[in-house]
């Protein structure tokens, strides 16, 4: 059951985010917001393969939500319910999409973008090559970390110094990413990408029964606020 | 031009940030179907010529280009740093990238992919994560990606530099089979094994000029060019590096690994790849001794060095002393580590600062000028480390990691990409450090490196 999210195709994975975004516009009251969020929470608990990554995503979404809650409360006449509704709307709008994006396999995503949506092949191939770089970033980060540690520039217990260290590491990774991107673009061109106007794809982009069911499920979740509102919540 | 031809006319290239051109006014034609070996000292501009033919100069790589570098036909280029050539998360799709670009039907792509992977000896299967491969394995993956395209012109930059001799031989056979009837331009430092398979040898000087161009026999009969590993030549004498530059500033440690196992995990949300890098490693490295970890790519050599240096936590077993728990500055005082990818080792924006940096941090004196002189990098003191050639970057990474005179010296493939003279400097440094009492450990495929103790590894186990 928990591998369903990994087995459905990337377009269906991302449709969860699209439907949640559309559905969020119907969230105008706190009960509707709670019902919508509850529906996604139940679906997440039942279907997601792990809990750490979704929680991290929700943490980032929560930062946006808190700022919205505060500003709505401050500027909207100190109405607590209104403020929380606005905050939860942001969580429903951005949370499911940001979580599902992490489960997208770059190569499969490219297969579907090109073969189902018929987007331009070169653009999609380049996009997929860029996305897969994220897997390598973890290893590059590990190497950069080792070098800094063994050269006396590792993290310490001083929070200020650690802030500087994190900034340095991020910049070093950015440099690596940019240099790697140049080299990768050369390697891609040298493997026929420069002249690939009529590209084929090594894997097909089928729509299975599971994909169709999951798409319906994503739409149903997205409709939760509409149903709740029509039901008088 | 005819299919498979490559041609340079008045080709001049000056990279951004360098005062003088790397290559100036080069004229060179490679005929269709010719097999050419391109040799020359480190930094002579060999890779530059390949980049020129790939159309990367002045477009992707910034600098000033004049003249022309043209090819007719489908190109297959293998870069020096294989990690940069990865375009897909999994091996199968990575190799399929070229055939997809060539608009090949799906039922033809996969047999080609499987054949290319088999020809370079990668047997993990199509779904193995590309990022989970070792340096030498990534080099073979990149080569498989090139071979699967069956290009008209193969441009290969040091295709076997990170491989042991057995794997090198089989990979070379695969290249030659794939290159049958096609144009092949190979850059390599260790040329002996290539000579009987090529038609022509082009020699570049340190200034990027063609100093000799002819048949293999003419090359062998002519005067030996500077900076080229001639077949049968005696191993160069290690450079006499002053002991004051390398003598450890504190007593060198003995480090012992007892029954150490390490599982490397490449984790994504979509799956996890576990590679057993070390199994029950028991080894020790000692002061005044050069210990080498040898064996095929993926055998666990780099992992062994990282575990001994306290840079990686063992899954089980113990390492004494437990350097992993040492604070960063204390570890730096005791250990110098040179990573396999030199670009990961750079912390500053000039070559001089790079060498000075760790010493400055620890309050240790570093004679920057003399260190750069030893490694033949003195003229680059104010250059950006990223503007150096592959071989120069490796020497700089070594200088930067060791100039502060640590007692333990750990080197990951230190002699890759070096010509005889720079090899002599690198090996001279290693030998001098050992003689001055340092604990030296390295991973290598280089049979000429003088070593005292060898751990031959295979599949994570000492064979």
Interface residues (C-beta under 8 A of the other chain):
Chain A: X6 X49 X50 X53 X102 X103 X105 X106 X107 X125 X128 X129 X132 X135 X136 X138 X139 X140 X143 X144 X146 X147 X148 X149 X150 X151 X152 X153 X154 X155 X156 X172 X175 X176 X179 X180 X182 X183 X184 X185 X186 X187 X188 X189 X190 X191 X192 X193 X194 X195 X196 X198 X199 X200 X201 X202 X203 X204
Chain B: X51 X54 X55 X56 X60 X61 X74 X75 X76 X77 X79 X81 X83 X84 X85 X86 X87 X88 X89 X90 X92 X93 X96 X97 X98 X99 X100 X101 X102 X103 X104 X105 X106 X109 X110 X113 X129 X130 X131 X142 X145 X146 X149 X151 X155 X266 X267 X268 X269 X270 X271 X306 X309 X311 X312 X327 X328 X329 X331 X332 X333 X335 X336 X337 X339 X341 X343 X344 X345 X347 X357 X358 X361 X362 X386 X400 X401
